[in-house]
Amino acid sequence: MAWVYLVVAGLFEVVWAFSMKASEGFTKPLQTTVTLITMVISFGLLAIAMRSLPLGTAYATWTGIGAIGAFIVGVIVLGEEASLLRLASAGLILAGIVGLKISADS
């Protein structure tokens, strides 16, 4: 169940990163509120996951999900560049997350 909490925490990290961008430096109240609420949820779920997962595995996976998710949202929603190098770099982050998951199960 810890992995489920961790994945959901990572997804909430994507939401708060996007809403922080949309808040334009915390100048828009709705987007700022969404950012703060989803940050608390994300951190709370991460804390629950860390009860049974190793610190390094949990934190790296959480930030990796957030990084890849934010990258995807940036490309799809915000029209950011999807160059081969950026895609390959995101793939390396994903490979690292998979490696951490595999090593945590062994």
N, C-alpha and C positions, 0 to 999 in steps of 0.2 A: 504494500500500500504506500510505502514511502516514495517509491518511484512515481506513482500517480500524483501524489502531492507535489513532488519536485517538477514534473512536467507541467502541471497546472500553474505552479508558481512561475515557471519560465514563460508560460503564455501570458500571464498577467504582467510580467516584466515587459513583454512586447507592447502590451496595451499602454502601460505607463510611459514607456519611451516615446511612443507615437503621440500620446496625448500631451506629453511635455513639449514635444516639437510644435504641436498645434496650439499650445498655450502662448506661444510667442514670448518666451521669457517670463512666464507666469503673469501675463497681462490680461489674459482672458479668464474670467472666473469659472465658467463651466469646465473648460479644458483643464484648468488648474485643479479643480475639485476632483475630476476624474483621475488625474495624475496622482494626487495624494491618496485617494481611496484605493486605487489599484496597487500603489506602492505598498501600502499597509497589508493588503491581502497577499501580495507576492512575498513580502518578507515573512509574514506569518506562516504561510505554507512552506517556505524554505526552512524556517525554524522547526516546524513539525517534522519535515523530511530528515533534518539533521539529527533528530533523536536516534535514528538507527542507521544512517548512512555516514560514511567517513566524510570529514570536513572537505578535504580536497576534491573528492568525487562530487559531492553535492554542490559545492560552490562553483566548480568549473562547469558542471553540467547546466546549472541554473543560468550562469552568465552566457554559456554557449547557446542555449536555447534562445535567450534574449537577443544575442548578437545575430544569430541566423534569422530569427523572426523579424527583427528590426531591419535587417538587410532586405529580406523578402518584401516587407511592407514598403520600404523605401523605393524599391524597384517597381513594384506593382502599383502602389497607391500614389507615390510622390514622383514617379517618373525618373528616379535616379538611374545612373548608368549601370548596365549589367555587362561589363566587359569580361572577357575570358579570365583575366587575372583576378577580378573580384569574385567571379563564380568559383574559380579554383580555390581561392582563399576561404570562401564559405564552406566549400567541400572539405577542406582540411580541418576546419572547426568541427564539422559534423563527424569526420573520422575520429577526432579526438574524443568527442562525446561517446561515440560507440565504443571506442577502446576503453574508456573509463567504466562504462556500463558492464562490459564483458569482464574487466578485471575485478570489479566489485562483486560479481557473481561467482568468481572462482575461488 
